[in-house]
């Protein structure tokens, strides 16, 4: 199993968190205040320096006025779509390589 914090899927999670914060009109410092945490807590999460656990995910969503279950569903759908695209590309690449071998 690869390191999830560096995965494309986790990058989608981080992008979603940043998007939600900016749509809420909050800076990292303002979100940190709402969470009763230090500014660097939000910065480290958004830059991928710190992993966000499921309870913290819930707290962040709540602080941003979002339902964590809805956000999770959105992320799950986006990640599934991305994985399907990657799988399709791999299949097409294998098919192309297979055709090339037959013609050689």
ZAZAMAR-216348 format. One line per 5 residues: number of its first residue (from 1); their letters; for each residue x, y, z of C-alpha. Coordinates in steps of 0.25 Angstrom, whole numbers. Layout:
N
NUM> A> X/Y/Z  ...
***
This chain:
104
1> XXXXX> 0/0/0  5/14/-4  6/26/5  -7/32/5  -3/46/9
6> XXXXX> 5/47/-4  -6/41/-13  -15/48/-24  -27/44/-15  -22/51/-3
11> XXXXX> -18/63/-12  -33/64/-16  -37/64/-1  -27/75/1  -32/83/-11
16> XXXXX> -47/81/-6  -43/86/8  -36/99/2  -48/101/-7  -58/100/4
21> XXXXX> -50/110/13  -49/120/2  -64/118/-2  -67/121/13  -59/134/12
26> XXXXX> -49/130/22  -34/131/23  -26/120/29  -25/128/42  -40/130/43
31> XXXXX> -43/115/41  -32/112/52  -39/122/61  -52/115/59  -46/102/62
36> XXXXX> -39/107/74  -26/103/68  -13/110/64  -12/115/50  -1/105/47
41> XXXXX> -11/94/49  -19/98/37  -7/102/29  0/88/31  -13/81/27
46> XXXXX> -15/89/15  -1/87/10  -1/72/13  10/74/24  0/68/34
51> XXXXX> -11/57/32  -25/60/35  -32/49/43  -47/46/41  -51/54/54
56> XXXXX> -43/66/50  -49/65/36  -63/65/43  -59/77/51  -53/85/39
61> XXXXX> -66/82/31  -75/87/43  -66/100/45  -68/103/30  -83/101/31
66> XXXXX> -83/88/23  -89/74/26  -77/64/27  -85/53/21  -88/61/9
71> XXXXX> -74/66/7  -69/51/8  -79/47/-3  -74/58/-12  -60/54/-10
76> XXXXX> -63/39/-12  -70/42/-25  -58/51/-30  -48/40/-26  -56/29/-32
81> XXXXX> -57/37/-45  -42/40/-45  -39/25/-42  -48/21/-54  -40/30/-63
86> XXXXX> -27/25/-59  -32/11/-61  -37/14/-74  -24/20/-79  -16/8/-74
91> XXXXX> -26/-2/-81  -24/6/-94  -9/7/-92  -9/-9/-91  -18/-10/-103
96> XXXXX> -9/-1/-111  4/-9/-107  -3/-22/-110  -7/-17/-124  7/-12/-127
101> XXXX> 13/-26/-123  3/-33/-133  7/-24/-144  22/-25/-142
***
